[in-house]
């Protein structure tokens, strides 16, 4: 699990890790590429979420078996993807 050195709840630390991961994807235009791939039908949202869950579990030490974490990931991912899609004038739903 994510180290708790700020005396915050572990779930809050994991959600912060999720935010940082998604921020990194957005800052490096990776999320933009993912949106374009989903729009073209090259990759499904479910396949992409599998990759993201793997990365979070292996490299960010997030408990991907925690339903609260995964619900948070889904909401944050959808918000960010929809923001990108709106900026591009596309609908990826």
N, C-alpha and C positions, 0 to 999 in steps of 0.2 A: 504494500500500500504506500501511498505518498507519505513522506515524512511529515510529522506534525510538529514543526519547530516554532510555530507562531501561536500555539495553543488554540488554534481553530479546530473546528470539527473536521474529521477526516474527509467526509463527503464534500465539504466546502473546498478543501484542498484539491480533491479530485476534479471538482467542477472548475476550479481555477486552471488546472492542467488542461482540461477540455477547451476552455476559452483560449489559452495560450496556443494550443495546437491549431485551433481554427483560425486564430489571428495569424499564425505563421503561414497557413495555407492561403489566406487572403493577401497577406503582404507580398508573397512571392508569386502571385497570380496563378497559383495552382488551382485554387477554388474556381477561378474564372475558366480555366481549361476543363475542369470537371463539369461545370455547367454546360459548356459547349459540347462536350462528349455526351452528356445526358440528353441534350436537345437533339443531337443527331441520332440518338438511339444506339450509339457505339457501346455505352456502358449503362447498366441499369442502376437505379438509385440503391437497390438492395446490395448489388455487388460492390458499389462504392462504399456503402456503409460498412460492409465486411472488412474492406481494406482499412478504413478509418478505425474501426474497433480494434483490429489487429495492432495497428500502430500505437494506439492509446494504451493497450494492454502491455505491449512489449517494450515500448520506448518511453512512455510517460507514466507507467506503473499505475494505471487507472483500473479499478475493478469493473470489468465489463460485464460481470454477472450481476451487478447491482442495478436493479430496475430503475431506481431514481437517477442514477448516473446516465443510463441509456435514454431515459425520457428527456433528460436535460440536453443530452447530445442531439437527439432528434429535433427538439425545438430550436436549439441554437443553429444547427445545420440548416434547417428549413428557413429560418429568418435570414441567414446570410446568403443562402442561395437565391431566395426570393428578392433580396435587395440587389444582388448582382443582375438577376434576370430583368428586374424593373429598369435598372440603369441601361441595360442592353435593349430594352423594348421587347423582350421575349418572355414567353410563358413556359416554364419548365415543369408545371404540375402535371 
